[in-house]
Amino acid sequence: MTESKIPSKENFSEWYHELLKAAEIIDVRYPVKGMCVWHPFGFALRRNVYDIIKEMLDVDHQETQFPLLIPETEFMKEAEHIKGFEDEVYWVTHGGTTPLDVKLALRPTSETAIYPMFKLWIRSHADLPLKIYQIVNSFRYETKHTRPLIRLREITSFKEAHTAHATWEEARDQVEAALEIYARFYERLAVPFVFIRRPSWDKFPGADYTIALDTIMPDGRTLQIGTAHHLGTNFAATYEITYENTEGEQEFVNQTCYGISERCIAALVSVHGDNNGLVLPWSVAPVQVVIVPIIFKDKDRDEVIRVCGSLHEQLADVGVRVKTDDGDERPGSKFYKWELHGVPIRIEVGPRDIKQGVAVLARRDGKKVTVAKKELKDAVFKEAEDLQAVMQAAAREFMVSRIKDCTTVEEARDQAEMGMARVGWCGSEDCGHRLEDEIGVSMLGEPWKPEKTFEGRCLICGAETEKCVLMARQY
């Protein structure tokens, strides 16, 4: 087999950047820092991933689209929200050569674009709940080191949902429903994560509380791959979004918002990829099966190509995204190319296989099986299902191995270099900030609905506590 052309995954940063390039996910050479171009292969992967979340949301949400430009008059209304984004906003100040009377913000997020319209759309309790979502680009003047798909100035694939409800409790239930959707979404991608309630100083600006999804990357840093926010009546009060209740009285709506971005692709690439390239789950791989003819002599070519074409047709007829690579490259080069692109299953067909009535299935994890041609379709789906389970188990095992309880600052500091350190916390903001300062990493927050109760002491003040928090380096 052709020797791998990408660096070892042990050097994660170099491996990640080179893989995005070699596997044709994105091109970072666009002449604006922090903005990338999707290759057709990468965009096909993106489309397949986002089709899953769209399918899940379309059950009880409506897809929509709001303008990119937000008037400064609307953008500046919610003071806490704006304070959280004021250093990240791109402003449009001119139309051609004419200064604008009102500056326009390129949306960093869409609350201030959507909620003035909610005020017009919602009149009575009969209009509730209102659940919408959009998949759009958003812009943030990122001053930190930009990273492809992770930290960008143009987020090209921001899925944000916004909902309005009659009561705080109904909005809370919607946050939980959103988190359930995200759990099923990432299960399809075989990407493990932890639900974490962000500390008060790190919640979404203007929210009552924020629940985040964090996964652990191969270098031990954590990546936030989704958030859900309970907004209470904070934005409703600012934008005067009210409804008439059953008694004829006006009340503020309670709201939620929740989103994911192309960080889900970054996690997918990073968690599963290996030294040979991408490793993609069956459900999202742009090419699910590649058929490689093995031709040793010209006299065998026509028959091998004919049989490959027949197998191709069988798989395509049952909805498999299949490609036959009948180019002039040597088989080893073809194997490397399609492994690099993360194809879950490769089928090899040569003259000897044709005589025996079989084909060789090579899975992306290295397992090979020989199956009868008449059993090919069933075998492909069986191996794809098993491969998904293997990927899920390996990813889960890695993440669990990188989360450890720590009882001293020194131990937590060392563990945070490897993954997440779980430590006791009394709940006070002062001790929280001291934890961050002394351990030298961010407080991700408290595990949301943990499987077992924590019993220990605050790592700072020593008070007995049932609270614990996860500390980690973040992207």
Buried (B, 14 or more C-beta within 10 A) or exposed (E): EBEBEBBEBEEBEEBBBBBBBBBBBBBBEEEEEBBBEBBEBBBBBBBBBBEBBBEBBEEEBEEEEBEBEBBBEBBBBBEEBBEBBEEBBBEBEEEEEEEEEEBBBBBBBBBBBBBBBBBEEBEEBEBBBBBBBBBBBBBBBBEEEBBBBBBBBBBBBBBBBBBBBBEEEBBBBBBBBBBEBBEEBBEBBBBBBBBBBBBEEBBBBBBBBBBBBBBBBBBBBBBBBBBBBBBBBBBBEBBEBBBBBEEEEEBBBBBBBBBBBBBBBBBBBBBBBBEBBBBBBBBBBBBBBBBBBBBEEEEBBEBBBEBBBEBBEBBBEEEBBBBBBBEEEEBEBBBBBBBBBBBBBBBBBBBEBBEEEBBBBBBBBEEEBEBEBEEBBEBBBBBBEEBBEBBBEBBEEBBEEBBBBBEEBEBBBBBBBBBBBBBBBBBEEEBBBBBBEBBBBBBBBBBBEEEEEBEBBBBBBEBEBEBBBBBBBEB
